[in-house]
Structure formats: structure tokens, C-alpha cells
Amino acid sequence: MLPYLDPEQTNQAFPPVSSALTDPDGLLAVGGCLSTKRIISAYTQGIFPWYSDGEPILWWSPNPRLVLLPDKLHISKSLKKTLRKQALNISFDQAFTEVIQACAAPRYDEEGTWLTQEMQVAYIKLHHEGYAHSIEVWHQEQLIGGLYGLAIGQVFFGESMFHRQTDASKIAFIHLVKYLTDWNYKLIDCQVQTQHLMSLGAEEITRPQFMSLLDQYHSCPPHAQAWQK
């Protein structure tokens, strides 16, 4: 039986991440709410919400965990060529709502989205409160790619990305890493394995390794100019 979180008790503790299920991998708890307090508490403990319409809120802490250490970013020769040739503009926090809505759109032949309306509202609120941020890629004033996530201490928790032109989401990620490096961030949480991110240098580590890095960096302040326009 999964632990149940009472949506009215935002101080209710999460169960230890070591108690997460192995099948499905990382499922830890059910219920609760998407208040800022609850979400920030979750991320600082290595936990994130992920569920679909019609389901209760599900909380996860997978093992292994996909991460990128900023100094291990890998840019292929073909992607370097794209970066040189494309006349693109990059921004951050200029179109957060548009980015999250684009990330929520069904992909290819998929139906529905895990980024429920409830989730979108919660993360837009987190953006207004200074926790959630976006990177945008523009071509001729059109938004063609981007990503969003949460920044807590020296850790960036990547949530989702999208592209409307080839490699636009990778370009967003590359610029994110450049920003984070300048701002003294130490860890990017990519949650679960995707070849898309592994091609950029992300790697899987064990949950204990991830928790050790998270404990080390989530309470350390980044550069004072981080996310300042």
C-alpha cells in the first residue's frame, strides 16, 4: 500500500525515498497537493510529481537518476555546426507560460499529456514566485523550442522541453547549461533516462549518489546575478 498524503496537511512528511517501489520504478507516494511549499519540499528531497489526467497526484524518486554535471556537457560536431549556422535568439524567462503550454501539447501520435492543467497552474505560480524558469529559442520572432524547470540552490531540476524545429530543444538545453555554469550551478537533474539528453552528456547515477549531490548543493546559493535580466 502506497503512503497517502493528505492534501490539507502541507507539513506532512514524505516517506523516505529508499522506500520507493521498484515496479513501477520510483513510485513513492500518492495524494497531497501542488502547493509551492509541497513542491519545493519534494524537490529538495529528490522527489517530483508525475501523473496523468484522471489520476491522483503521484510522487516519484527513481533509481537510477539521470543527471548532468554542467562541465560534462557534450556538443556533437553536427550540433556545433547547427549552432554556428542558425540565426537564432535565446532568452530566459520571457515566455514561461508559452513554453509550458508547448511542453504540454501531445507529442506526435500520443494522446493526452502528463502535464495536466493542474500541473501547469502550479508551475506558472512557481515561476511568478521565482522558483521556476524557462529558456526560449526564437527564430524570426517565432518560438521554436524551449524548456523549463526549477532552480533551488545550486541545482536546476529540468522538467520538460519541446521543439518545433530540429534540434531546437537541444539548443535550449545547451544555452541553459551555459547560463548555469556562469551562475555557479553544480547539478542538473534530468530525472529519467532519455537518449536525447544522454547524447548531450547526461549520465545515470544511483539514487544514493544523487541524494548525496542534492544534499550538498540544494541549500548553497548560486551566483547573485542568476536569473537577473
C-alpha positions in Angstrom: 0.0 0.0 0.0 1.4 3.4 -1.1 1.6 6.1 1.6 -1.2 8.6 1.2 -0.5 12.3 1.6 -3.4 14.4 2.9 -3.9 17.4 0.6 -4.9 19.6 3.6 -1.6 18.8 5.5 1.2 20.6 3.7 3.6 19.8 6.5 3.0 16.1 6.3 6.4 14.4 5.7 7.2 12.4 2.6 8.2 8.8 3.2 12.0 8.1 2.8 13.0 7.8 -0.9 14.6 4.5 -0.1 11.0 3.1 0.3 10.1 3.9 -3.3 8.8 1.0 -5.3 11.0 -0.8 -7.9 8.0 -1.6 -10.1 7.0 0.9 -11.2 10.4 2.3 -10.6 10.5 5.1 -8.1 6.8 5.5 -7.2 6.9 6.7 -3.6 3.5 8.2 -2.6 0.1 9.2 -3.7 -2.1 12.3 -3.0 -1.2 15.6 -1.4 -1.4 18.8 -3.3 0.7 21.0 -5.6 1.2 23.9 -3.3 4.5 25.8 -3.6 5.5 24.5 -0.1 4.8 20.9 -1.0 6.6 21.0 -4.4 9.7 22.7 -3.0 9.8 20.2 -0.2 9.6 17.4 -2.7 12.4 18.5 -5.0 14.8 19.2 -2.1 14.2 15.6 -1.1 14.8 14.1 -4.6 11.1 13.7 -5.3 8.9 15.1 -8.1 5.2 14.8 -9.1 4.2 13.0 -12.3 0.8 11.8 -13.2 -1.9 11.9 -15.9 -5.4 13.4 -16.1 -7.8 11.3 -14.1 -5.1 10.1 -11.7 -4.3 11.3 -8.2 -1.0 13.1 -7.8 1.8 10.6 -7.9 5.2 11.3 -6.4 8.4 9.7 -7.7 12.1 9.2 -6.9 13.5 6.9 -9.5 16.7 4.8 -9.2 18.9 5.3 -11.1 18.6 9.0 -11.7 19.6 10.9 -14.9 21.8 13.9 -14.2 24.1 16.3 -16.0 27.1 17.8 -14.3 27.5 21.1 -16.2 31.2 20.6 -17.0 30.3 17.3 -18.8 28.1 18.9 -21.4 28.7 17.2 -24.8 28.0 19.0 -28.1 28.4 16.9 -31.2 30.1 18.2 -34.3 26.8 18.4 -36.2 25.2 20.3 -33.4 28.1 22.7 -33.2 27.6 23.3 -36.9 23.9 24.0 -36.4 24.7 26.5 -33.6 27.1 28.3 -35.9 24.7 28.5 -38.8 21.3 29.1 -37.3 20.3 32.7 -36.8 18.6 32.1 -33.5 17.8 34.3 -30.5 17.9 32.8 -27.0 16.2 34.2 -24.0 15.2 33.2 -20.5 12.0 33.8 -18.5 10.5 35.8 -21.4 7.7 33.3 -22.3 7.3 30.8 -19.4 3.6 30.2 -20.0 4.1 29.7 -23.7 6.9 27.2 -23.0 5.0 25.1 -20.5 1.9 25.1 -22.8 4.1 23.9 -25.7 5.6 21.2 -23.5 2.1 20.1 -22.5 1.0 19.7 -26.1 0.6 16.0 -27.2 3.7 14.6 -28.9 3.4 13.1 -32.4 0.8 10.3 -32.2 0.4 10.4 -28.4 -2.9 11.2 -26.8 -3.2 13.4 -23.8 -0.3 14.7 -21.6 1.3 14.2 -18.2 1.5 18.0 -17.9 -2.1 18.4 -16.6 -3.8 21.7 -16.3 -3.3 21.5 -12.5 0.4 21.0 -13.0 0.7 23.9 -15.4 -1.1 26.2 -13.0 1.2 25.1 -10.2 4.4 25.7 -12.1 3.3 29.0 -13.5 2.7 30.0 -9.9 6.2 28.8 -9.1 7.6 30.9 -11.9 5.9 34.0 -10.5 7.4 33.2 -7.1 10.9 33.0 -8.6 11.5 29.2 -8.5 10.6 28.0 -12.0 12.4 29.3 -15.1 12.3 28.8 -18.8 14.8 29.0 -21.7 13.3 30.1 -25.1 14.7 29.6 -28.6 13.4 32.1 -31.2 13.7 32.2 -35.0 12.3 35.2 -36.8 10.3 36.1 -33.6 8.7 32.7 -33.6 9.1 30.4 -30.5 10.6 27.2 -31.9 11.9 25.5 -28.8 12.5 25.7 -25.1 12.5 24.1 -21.7 11.5 24.8 -18.1 12.4 23.6 -14.7 13.0 24.6 -11.1 16.1 26.3 -9.6 16.8 25.6 -6.0 20.2 26.5 -4.5 22.8 25.3 -7.0 20.6 22.7 -8.5 18.4 23.0 -11.6 15.6 20.4 -11.8 14.7 20.0 -15.5 11.1 19.3 -16.1 10.2 19.3 -19.8 11.4 20.6 -23.2 9.9 20.9 -26.7 10.9 21.7 -30.2 9.2 22.9 -33.4 12.3 22.8 -35.5 15.1 20.2 -35.5 17.5 20.4 -32.5 15.7 23.5 -31.0 15.3 21.7 -27.7 18.9 20.7 -27.6 19.9 24.3 -28.4 17.8 25.4 -25.4 19.5 22.9 -23.2 23.0 23.9 -24.3 22.2 27.5 -23.5 20.7 26.5 -20.2 24.0 24.8 -19.2 26.0 27.8 -20.3 23.9 30.1 -18.1 24.0 27.7 -15.2 27.8 27.3 -15.5 28.2 31.1 -15.4 25.9 31.3 -12.3 27.8 28.6 -10.4 25.2 25.8 -10.5 26.6 22.4 -9.8 23.9 19.8 -10.8 21.2 19.4 -13.4 18.5 16.8 -12.5 17.2 15.2 -15.7 15.0 12.7 -13.8 14.8 9.6 -16.0 16.9 8.3 -19.0 16.3 9.7 -22.4 18.7 9.2 -25.4 18.0 12.9 -26.2 19.7 14.1 -23.0 22.3 11.3 -22.8 23.6 12.5 -26.2 24.3 15.8 -24.5 26.4 14.3 -21.7 23.8 13.3 -19.1 24.5 10.1 -17.2 22.7 7.8 -14.8 23.8 7.6 -11.2 22.3 5.7 -8.3 19.7 7.3 -6.0 22.1 7.4 -3.1 24.7 9.2 -5.3 22.0 11.6 -6.4 20.8 12.3 -2.9 24.4 13.0 -1.8 24.9 15.6 -4.5 21.4 17.1 -3.8 22.1 17.4 -0.1 25.4 19.1 -0.9 24.2 21.7 -3.4 20.4 22.4 -2.9 21.0 24.8 0.0 24.0 26.6 -1.5 23.2 29.9 -3.1 24.1 30.4 -6.8 25.7 33.5 -8.2 23.9 36.6 -7.2 23.2 37.5 -10.8 21.4 34.2 -11.5 18.2 34.7 -13.4 18.6 38.5 -13.3 17.9 40.1 -16.7 
